[in-house]
């Protein structure tokens, strides 16, 4: 397929916000793409070059693109900036200033290879080298192709759909909607939608059998549902395991001593094999946790393994666990070793998903725990999370009170015979963080959608409030749930304004469902997740989530969470005892 033909598909997707129409367009795209280009075509349709966990980014700023377009078009930078201010999108500017060329012929794969070359340029003078490569690329493209090539490079090619829409498109391509659970399950275990599409196009639904859990490819983590009381928990689940819930950051550890092609190079010869850590949003974080990697080498008696657990900072003097906001300081690329000394970590493992070449997620929890006990040596900072087995309401209540006494978040309650449900939010896991005898309500994770200019005292910050929402999987959209204007320190106001300005966009994204009366002054991409607490919720005719948080206060920034992993509407109703 020529890239010009591919761009017509992208343009059709850009012109609609209807999920069914998007599904039809994507299904047709899968049909039209050749077998050898379908994987890369799917990546590019999502505005990326690889699966999210491979983290190949262009790192090319808007300001640098303005200079590049000025050189490409023989125009002044000021003129490009004026057009940018008017259009609000450099892809559209590129479209307007593009030079007509005769018979543009580069294929999708040829353009993909050039884009990959640009992304891989690093080191001194990399921005200038990238700029030259971009100009060379643009000179061989038609106007519509230029528009989307620029958007892809700048990370702005969000067309309003996600990997789950592509799952629907695959089923339409196969002409069988009933296959959705099989396709989605393969994605949950191996979240590389380009690779999955390629296998299914080649082999039909039989292609999912070729998709196996693999060390180095993160598995979408299982998530918990919520219930409000121990009585509800026991009534729903019967016999349970109670585990402490730690206020750390979810870490999935991958190790494969047989894979010598991919080494971490953190400890020289000690790690001449695959060893990786990933967050719940599939982001690789290996460089952040050299101490966990070292403990894994020393403590894990395995050839290959995938573990699920929580990394949490602790005080070396007292042994007490640290709050999340201190642990998250480990999320950095520089001075990691020094920070590891200041904030040492424990890796509290609660599950095993793969062991020595075999998937373990289809074993009961009780069997998975036995495997954990066999492979984790004592004496380091990797520890197996303890648990209490019971079917007694008072035991659950007492275990929760013990957790609070230890200054932990609460408890996780699990069914001991349950399988590990990758990517699912299932009632085999229950999150219990609130004691009914107190008035302290649980926090809610929301995504920042935009901000409002400040007035009065706040005018010095340039921000006086921000709009937040939650992700709704059914409609594949973000729905507004509150406007927040309190609970922030001066430093936090400055931080959220700076973070928002880095990802501001000229108009409302297609996947934002917001009442016109609640439009913010500045829209932002759905990237910033924060935890908030409110006094109560109420039915709302203004907010599109159908409810509103009343008197919300910001509690913390959740850099470890994905915007698609916000608290669901159903969970919020449970937290606030709102009748469905």
Secondary structure in CASP SS format (residue, H / E / C, confidence):
PFRMAT SS
TARGET T0000
AUTHOR 0000-0000-0000
METHOD secondary structure of the structure
MODEL  1
X C 1.00
X E 1.00
X H 1.00
X H 1.00
X H 1.00
X H 1.00
X H 1.00
X H 1.00
X H 1.00
X H 1.00
X H 1.00
X H 1.00
X H 1.00
X H 1.00
X C 1.00
X C 1.00
X C 1.00
X C 1.00
X H 1.00
X H 1.00
X H 1.00
X H 1.00
X H 1.00
X H 1.00
X H 1.00
X H 1.00
X H 1.00
X H 1.00
X H 1.00
X H 1.00
X H 1.00
X H 1.00
X C 1.00
X C 1.00
X C 1.00
X C 1.00
X C 1.00
X H 1.00
X H 1.00
X H 1.00
X H 1.00
X H 1.00
X H 1.00
X H 1.00
X H 1.00
X C 1.00
X C 1.00
X C 1.00
X C 1.00
X C 1.00
X C 1.00
X H 1.00
X H 1.00
X H 1.00
X C 1.00
X C 1.00
X C 1.00
X C 1.00
X C 1.00
X C 1.00
X C 1.00
X H 1.00
X H 1.00
X H 1.00
X H 1.00
X H 1.00
X H 1.00
X H 1.00
X H 1.00
X H 1.00
X H 1.00
X H 1.00
X H 1.00
X C 1.00
X C 1.00
X C 1.00
X H 1.00
X H 1.00
X H 1.00
X H 1.00
X H 1.00
X H 1.00
X H 1.00
X H 1.00
X H 1.00
X H 1.00
X H 1.00
X C 1.00
X C 1.00
X H 1.00
X H 1.00
X H 1.00
X H 1.00
X H 1.00
X H 1.00
X H 1.00
X H 1.00
X C 1.00
X C 1.00
X C 1.00
X C 1.00
X C 1.00
X C 1.00
X C 1.00
X C 1.00
X C 1.00
X E 1.00
X H 1.00
X H 1.00
X H 1.00
X H 1.00
X H 1.00
X H 1.00
X H 1.00
X H 1.00
X H 1.00
X H 1.00
X H 1.00
X H 1.00
X H 1.00
X C 1.00
X C 1.00
X C 1.00
X C 1.00
X C 1.00
X H 1.00
X H 1.00
X H 1.00
X H 1.00
X H 1.00
X H 1.00
X H 1.00
X H 1.00
X H 1.00
X H 1.00
X H 1.00
X H 1.00
X H 1.00
X C 1.00
X C 1.00
X C 1.00
X C 1.00
X H 1.00
X H 1.00
X H 1.00
X H 1.00
X H 1.00
X H 1.00
X H 1.00
X H 1.00
X H 1.00
X H 1.00
X H 1.00
X H 1.00
X C 1.00
X C 1.00
X C 1.00
X C 1.00
X C 1.00
X C 1.00
X C 1.00
X C 1.00
X H 1.00
X H 1.00
X H 1.00
X H 1.00
X H 1.00
X H 1.00
X H 1.00
X H 1.00
X H 1.00
X H 1.00
X H 1.00
X C 1.00
X C 1.00
X C 1.00
X H 1.00
X H 1.00
X H 1.00
X H 1.00
X H 1.00
X H 1.00
X H 1.00
X H 1.00
X H 1.00
X H 1.00
X H 1.00
X H 1.00
X H 1.00
X C 1.00
X C 1.00
X C 1.00
X H 1.00
X H 1.00
X H 1.00
X H 1.00
X H 1.00
X H 1.00
X H 1.00
X H 1.00
X H 1.00
X H 1.00
X H 1.00
X H 1.00
X H 1.00
X H 1.00
X H 1.00
X H 1.00
X H 1.00
X H 1.00
X C 1.00
X C 1.00
X C 1.00
X C 1.00
X C 1.00
X C 1.00
X C 1.00
X C 1.00
X C 1.00
X C 1.00
X C 1.00
X C 1.00
X E 1.00
X E 1.00
X E 1.00
X E 1.00
X C 1.00
X C 1.00
X C 1.00
X H 1.00
X H 1.00
X H 1.00
X H 1.00
X H 1.00
X H 1.00
X H 1.00
X H 1.00
X C 1.00
X C 1.00
X E 1.00
X E 1.00
X E 1.00
X E 1.00
X E 1.00
X E 1.00
X C 1.00
X C 1.00
X C 1.00
X E 1.00
X E 1.00
X E 1.00
X E 1.00
X E 1.00
X E 1.00
X E 1.00
X E 1.00
X C 1.00
X C 1.00
X C 1.00
X C 1.00
X C 1.00
X C 1.00
X C 1.00
X C 1.00
X C 1.00
X C 1.00
X C 1.00
X H 1.00
X H 1.00
X H 1.00
X H 1.00
X C 1.00
X C 1.00
X E 1.00
X E 1.00
X E 1.00
X E 1.00
X E 1.00
X C 1.00
X C 1.00
X C 1.00
X C 1.00
X C 1.00
X E 1.00
X C 1.00
X H 1.00
X H 1.00
X H 1.00
X C 1.00
X H 1.00
X H 1.00
X H 1.00
X H 1.00
X H 1.00
X H 1.00
X H 1.00
X H 1.00
X H 1.00
X H 1.00
X E 1.00
X C 1.00
X C 1.00
X C 1.00
X E 1.00
X E 1.00
X E 1.00
X E 1.00
X E 1.00
X E 1.00
X E 1.00
X E 1.00
X E 1.00
X E 1.00
X E 1.00
X C 1.00
X C 1.00
X C 1.00
X C 1.00
X C 1.00
X C 1.00
X E 1.00
X C 1.00
X C 1.00
X H 1.00
X H 1.00
X H 1.00
X H 1.00
X H 1.00
X H 1.00
X H 1.00
X C 1.00
X C 1.00
X C 1.00
X C 1.00
X C 1.00
X H 1.00
X H 1.00
X H 1.00
X H 1.00
X H 1.00
X H 1.00
X H 1.00
X C 1.00
X C 1.00
X E 1.00
X E 1.00
X E 1.00
X E 1.00
X E 1.00
X E 1.00
X E 1.00
X E 1.00
X E 1.00
X E 1.00
X E 1.00
X C 1.00
X C 1.00
X E 1.00
X E 1.00
X C 1.00
X C 1.00
X C 1.00
X C 1.00
X C 1.00
X H 1.00
X H 1.00
X H 1.00
X H 1.00
X H 1.00
X H 1.00
X H 1.00
X H 1.00
X H 1.00
X H 1.00
X H 1.00
X E 1.00
X C 1.00
X C 1.00
X C 1.00
X C 1.00
X C 1.00
X E 1.00
X E 1.00
X E 1.00
X C 1.00
X C 1.00
X E 1.00
X E 1.00
X E 1.00
X E 1.00
X C 1.00
X C 1.00
X H 1.00
X H 1.00
X H 1.00
X H 1.00
X H 1.00
X H 1.00
X H 1.00
X H 1.00
X H 1.00
X H 1.00
X H 1.00
X H 1.00
X H 1.00
X C 1.00
X C 1.00
X C 1.00
X C 1.00
X E 1.00
X E 1.00
X E 1.00
X E 1.00
X E 1.00
X C 1.00
X C 1.00
X C 1.00
X C 1.00
X C 1.00
X C 1.00
X C 1.00
X C 1.00
X C 1.00
X C 1.00
X E 1.00
X E 1.00
X E 1.00
X E 1.00
X E 1.00
X E 1.00
X E 1.00
X E 1.00
X C 1.00
X C 1.00
X C 1.00
X C 1.00
X C 1.00
X C 1.00
X C 1.00
X C 1.00
X C 1.00
X C 1.00
X C 1.00
X E 1.00
X E 1.00
X E 1.00
X E 1.00
X E 1.00
X E 1.00
X E 1.00
X E 1.00
X E 1.00
X C 1.00
X C 1.00
X C 1.00
X H 1.00
X H 1.00
X H 1.00
X H 1.00
X H 1.00
X C 1.00
X C 1.00
X C 1.00
X C 1.00
X E 1.00
X E 1.00
X E 1.00
X E 1.00
X E 1.00
X E 1.00
X E 1.00
X E 1.00
X C 1.00
X C 1.00
X C 1.00
X C 1.00
X E 1.00
X E 1.00
X E 1.00
X E 1.00
X E 1.00
X E 1.00
X E 1.00
X E 1.00
X C 1.00
X C 1.00
X C 1.00
X C 1.00
X C 1.00
X H 1.00
X H 1.00
X H 1.00
X H 1.00
X H 1.00
X H 1.00
X H 1.00
X H 1.00
X H 1.00
X H 1.00
X H 1.00
X H 1.00
X H 1.00
X C 1.00
X E 1.00
X E 1.00
X C 1.00
X C 1.00
X C 1.00
X C 1.00
X C 1.00
X C 1.00
X E 1.00
X E 1.00
X C 1.00
X C 1.00
X H 1.00
X H 1.00
X H 1.00
X C 1.00
X C 1.00
X C 1.00
X E 1.00
X E 1.00
X E 1.00
X C 1.00
X C 1.00
X C 1.00
X C 1.00
X E 1.00
X E 1.00
X E 1.00
X E 1.00
X E 1.00
X C 1.00
X C 1.00
X E 1.00
X E 1.00
X E 1.00
X E 1.00
X C 1.00
X C 1.00
X C 1.00
X C 1.00
X C 1.00
X C 1.00
X C 1.00
X E 1.00
X E 1.00
X E 1.00
X E 1.00
X C 1.00
X C 1.00
X E 1.00
X E 1.00
X E 1.00
X E 1.00
X E 1.00
X C 1.00
X C 1.00
X C 1.00
X C 1.00
X C 1.00
X H 1.00
X H 1.00
X H 1.00
X C 1.00
X C 1.00
X C 1.00
X H 1.00
X H 1.00
X H 1.00
X H 1.00
X H 1.00
X H 1.00
X H 1.00
X C 1.00
X C 1.00
X C 1.00
X C 1.00
X C 1.00
END
